[in-house]
């Protein structure tokens, strides 16, 4: 799998010949000013919840690429009302087999509202199973006991966890989350974008190392292979 960081909670994951784009918030992100949104290709756009900092570039990318949207029922309907009707609606706990693998729309402890104030439904996260590996995009969430269910559902090869605190889990809570989900390979997200969520990367890495886990910071715009 190839994994590209586009900032905040936005990742492009290339798996089984398909490009999965998560929570595109690029053009309003000052830290991502060097990223050309119009150069990003996607077969699917997966949206964890409705906040502006997770959906800002969904419409432009979806119209240009024809990517299928995957999210909860309310978010899919909100974009359908804008004429983007290539969507697959889901809800918490449900799963569906796509041509790249199986997606489970898992729970998240957060809030969700669309940029215009419409309901964004329940916030969620994604568990993705493919023949090239399994991963968890936790979306925006606080630490929750539900995470302990994940090892019963699948063995994760890596997980994308928020660590910025204030709006989501902080570093210490993310370490506990990594134990709940039984995953030793964690990629950090949702940090540094705003003043509220700036983190000390050295402290974060040490916190995970103390539990014999690996925390990876991927530079914005950088691609890694797992």
Secondary structure as GFF3:
##gff-version 3
##sequence-region A 1 226
A	DSSP	beta_strand	2	5	.	.	.	ID=ss1
A	DSSP	beta_strand	11	15	.	.	.	ID=ss2
A	DSSP	beta_strand	18	22	.	.	.	ID=ss3
A	DSSP	three_ten_helix	30	32	.	.	.	ID=ss4
A	DSSP	three_ten_helix	37	39	.	.	.	ID=ss5
A	DSSP	beta_strand	44	46	.	.	.	ID=ss6
A	DSSP	alpha_helix	52	55	.	.	.	ID=ss7
A	DSSP	alpha_helix	58	65	.	.	.	ID=ss8
A	DSSP	beta_strand	68	72	.	.	.	ID=ss9
A	DSSP	alpha_helix	73	80	.	.	.	ID=ss10
A	DSSP	beta_strand	87	90	.	.	.	ID=ss11
A	DSSP	beta_strand	95	97	.	.	.	ID=ss12
A	DSSP	beta_strand	102	107	.	.	.	ID=ss13
A	DSSP	beta_strand	124	130	.	.	.	ID=ss14
A	DSSP	beta_strand	133	137	.	.	.	ID=ss15
A	DSSP	three_ten_helix	145	149	.	.	.	ID=ss16
A	DSSP	alpha_helix	150	153	.	.	.	ID=ss17
A	DSSP	beta_strand	158	162	.	.	.	ID=ss18
A	DSSP	alpha_helix	171	180	.	.	.	ID=ss19
A	DSSP	beta_strand	185	189	.	.	.	ID=ss20
A	DSSP	three_ten_helix	195	197	.	.	.	ID=ss21
A	DSSP	alpha_helix	201	209	.	.	.	ID=ss22
A	DSSP	beta_strand	214	216	.	.	.	ID=ss23
A	DSSP	beta_strand	223	225	.	.	.	ID=ss24
###
